[in-house]
Amino acid sequence: MNDKLINQQVFIMPFTPKSILLYYLLVDNGVEVVGFCDNANALAAKKFKNTPIFPPQEAYNINPNAFVLLSEDRFFDINGKQLAEIGFKKTLTITKLDFNDKLKSYIPKMDVSYYSKLIPNQVEYGKAIIKILNDVNNWKDFLASLDIEYPTPYHYKIPDAPFVVGTQQNINFLLCVNATGYFNMEFLLQCLDSIENQNYPLFSYLFLISADNQKELQKTLHLRNLNNTILITSPCHVNNINAVDVLRNQFSGCIHYDFIITVGANDKLANNALFILANEIVNNKNSLLFTANEDREYNGDFIAPYYKRDYKQLHYMTAAGLCKNFVCIRANIKSSINEMNTDDIHIVDEVLYHYKVISSSQNNNEIKIIAFYLPQFYPFPENDRWWGTGFTEWTNTKRAIPMYEGHYQPHEPGALGYYDLIKDKDVQRKQAELAKKHGIYGFCYYYMWFGGKRLLEKPLFKMLNDPKIDIPFCIMWCNESWSRRWDSRENEVLIANIHDDESDRQFILDALPILRDERYITISGAPLLIIYRIDQFPDFKKTVALWRQIAAENGIKKLHISVALHAWAIFDDVTSYGCDSTTEFPPHRNPTTDITKKMNLNHGFNGKIFDYVEYVRRAMNRHRFKHRRFRGAMQSFDNTARRMENAFIFHGSTPEEYKKLIISLVDYTSRQPKEDKIIFINAWNEWAEGNHLEPDMKYGEAYLQATLDALHINC
């Protein structure tokens, strides 16, 4: 542990389950914890285990010389700035601390029920911490595991590379700038800047070009006064992996160098990349090939990190796939990278390469985007009784009003208008055509089934009976009871869902004809069935086994059962339930900063406003998951139309921010096996949640176009 804390008084900020774990660790290591700091007014003057919780200013008044440990990376920038403004001089993030390996001994102390009264909105976070503690042996593993489910926002950090005098200076690099394909002149100049700014002393660079690029490239080199730069011509366009083979065949001077690095003409090396590589080479003398983490640069912004260590041992990962764009290979190696094994590769755990996202360069990456589909756009008797005659989702949508300055409400539909899914005969066909035109592979219909009673089923069955609605589809059983929570009366149940053996049996029998439709989405031949809330089942493992048995008896040999990542359930390994995968369903399980106090609110607003931009930054910063998981995105979220003054709102969504997220998810998903190349979007038409790909009056088809562009962009 950091020696600076010995004999010091310490505050921990904010008050969260991670802070509680940190409290126990510090106390057991002899550190005096004076209290917690938190900005929540409801926690002021409260205590945890006789340790008080202070507002930050009050903590400063008690001891301005104390250390403040920041336990949550997601709040690091905000809390750190606040503490500095108050006057605290000594702050430290917990990632800088190290502890012994007694973490499992703290599980009994992490009693969720004890602190749930103080921080009820953090209960699931607390459960996640307890589950992770069961699986890890040390502090660093704990932080890494927690960061998978509760990632910090991605911001590229310039890697440190202190000047070290040693044998690494004898490593001579040849940098090959691969300009065989399309390159942008401005980006090429940035690439050259990143190379020439390297502070490592021993390197040279040359250009690998194609004949059609030669004149344009020579103009650039002349402007840079680089007329004597070596140009090697390739007979065709090649990627960075194959560029190594072309260079070795075309340039005999390779033998005078120790390592060959290939850099795309549009891309950039990070600062200190060569120094860091040299150090890693010295310490890993048996490795033949070196690569490093990389990210994407999109319109000057760094997004979509690729953490390569997560993928090295996967059976389907090749050496070329692991290197992706950044290659550093021993010059005397004769083998092609495509012939090498991943065991030959050493991965530098730093982002040393920035791959340029170029909109004009398009790929067919075989990724399938599926949008969740809400069928509540036609009146039916139960809704008439519960909400008033003629009620549909449009009823809520139309009543929304702005809750703060700059709030985008109400959302008004564009090209498709205020449709009725039953009366408007062609609207579902038009939806399918519009979706497919913009790269949406299929729809996932919300399926409402309550112990034998179907609701909102007519659009689905209308589609089943109309082959002209030509779009793949699947269903998600929204298996929770319906209450009046839309208008904050959550205790009034409108229709209850039943979960017992007989109900489970009847559900799968009811669903089988749907699963047999030739348009139904399958994964490796198995129909995909998503379950919204598995916490509602008394024994879900037993239920899954029953469903598989009944399906097999009725001619469906396999089912692919996926579990929605709902806020009320934590999953370490869904295979323990007999399931196949999980499906992300944002905003569930996507933490971000509450910015309510920053907004110019209307009087009477009691809801919460969250930062959409930070949500994007967190969602893109994902390591590979241990279990099979389909990534998900939301283009916005704002249920003002349903909850009015009690709404939950994600502020800051734009087609451009959303596009960054989809680019990131496409890049992530492109590394998965073919059958797992699926991304879910919430949603196609959740109008009363301000969450729709369908065109509106403000943005038109901009979100749809952003989806299409991001799907095929050159990641």
MOFENGI-V269373 format. One record per helix or strand of 2 or more residues. SS is the DSSP state (hx for helix, st for strand). FROM is the first residue (numbers start at 0). LEN is the number of residues. If there is no record, write none. Layout:
ss = <SS	SS>
from = <FROM	FROM>
len = <LEN	LEN>
This chain:
ss = <hx	st	hx	st	hx	st	st	hx	st	hx	st	hx	hx	hx	hx	hx	hx	st	hx	st	hx	st	hx	hx	st	st	hx	st	st	hx	hx	st	hx	hx	st	st	hx	hx	hx	st	st	hx	st	st	hx	st	hx	st	st	hx	hx	st	hx	st	hx	st	hx	st	st	hx	st	hx	hx	st	st	hx	st	hx>
from = <2	8	16	31	40	46	50	55	66	72	90	93	102	111	119	138	166	172	184	202	210	230	239	251	258	267	272	288	300	307	318	326	336	341	344	367	380	392	426	439	452	457	471	481	484	488	500	521	525	533	539	558	573	580	595	607	611	628	636	639	647	654	673	677	684	686	690	701>
len = <3	5	12	6	3	2	4	7	4	14	3	3	4	4	16	11	4	7	12	8	13	4	11	5	6	2	11	10	6	4	5	4	3	3	12	6	7	7	11	11	3	7	6	3	3	7	15	2	6	3	14	6	4	3	3	4	9	6	2	7	4	15	3	5	2	3	2	11>
